[in-house]
Structure formats: structure tokens, C-alpha cells
């Protein structure tokens, strides 16, 4: 439909390899093996939903497209919230998705055996963080980290830094750097706080961030 962007991919000889409808924000891995992009909802579909007075939270979300140049296969990740790729190295991608709406709990689910109100399980939100997915593009393996509020890749080293509010399985809130090549996990700081403005130097050897112990501040 009119207004929908169309993205095309060509090889080095100018031969058309693939066409992607409603695709924007293309990024190519530094080894040129993968093309990453955001897939928008077609304008016609958006207009139809708006005419039905669809609520903003019920409108369709963007998707992440991962195109493998060698195989011509596109992997699609629904409900995209954000994604990041390394700028000067390749082999990894990280993203977060918008969680599905939770169904209202039944009365029996909110009351424990002794009649007390059951503790509500932690849910994904802007304050609690969202699940972070970290994919190894070489193997296709994807690791997950729960309740991540921010994440960045180092510019020149295979490292990712993230802040988490902790999970229900004993995971502590804090700031962590993962060496993706070695698989080493370095905990920089732990404790219940709000972590903001994560920063690493180019090699991922030095890091900085701002924290506040007042979680409402």
C-alpha cells in the first residue's frame, strides 16, 4: 500500500538478492554475512485499526528481521522493543521484545492456602526491565537474561554490558559485563538500585554507570 517502505538487497555485482516490504533501519554486520532491519506494520492495516478505535496498547508491534546473506533465509522476531548490534565486530546481536499481555489472575491464584494474599509474581515493565536475548550468529544459540533495564555492546571487543533488577530464581540486581568470546561473566556491582547510563571504553576494559539507591528517584 502507499507509504510502505520497501528495502532491497543487492550483491557486489548489482544483482538483486532480496526485497523486504515495510522494512526500515537496515544495519549490516561488519562481516557482511547478515542484514538486520525493523519490519513495520503496513499503513493500510494501521489505518483500518485506527478507524476501529483500537487502543494504542493493542496496536501491532514492529518485528526484527535477520537476513542471512549466504542462505537467503530471513528469521523474524515478533513484538520487537529494541535491538543492538556491534559496530566494529560481528557474530552477535541482542534484542528485547514487548511481553504478551498477562491474563487477570483468578481469585484462587491470588490467595494462598492459609488465606493470605499471594505475592504477585514479578512482571516485565520499564522499571523492572525486559528479557534480553543475546544470539550467537555463528551457532544460532540464543541466551536470555531476565529483567534487563539497559544493555550495550563494546565498540571493539566481543563484550556486552547490561543492568538487571534481578529475578525470582536468586539472580541479584546489578551491572554485569559478559565476554562473549570466552563466556566469562564479570559482576561489576550488585545491590538493589536504579542503574542508568551504562558506558564502556572501546575494548570493554573500563566501565561506568550512574546508580541511585532511591528507586523512586
ABEGO torsion letter per residue (X at the ends): XBGBBBBBBBBAAGBBABBBBGBBGBBBBAAGABBBBBBBBBAAAAAAAAAAGBBAAABBBBBBBBBBAAAGBBBBBBGBABBBBBAABBGBBBBBBBBBBBBBBBAAAABBAAGBBBBBBBBBBAAAEBBBBBBBAAAGBBBBBBGBABBBBBAABBBBBBBBAEBAAGBBBEBBBBBAAAGBBBBABBEBBBBBGBBBBAAGABBBBBBBABAAX
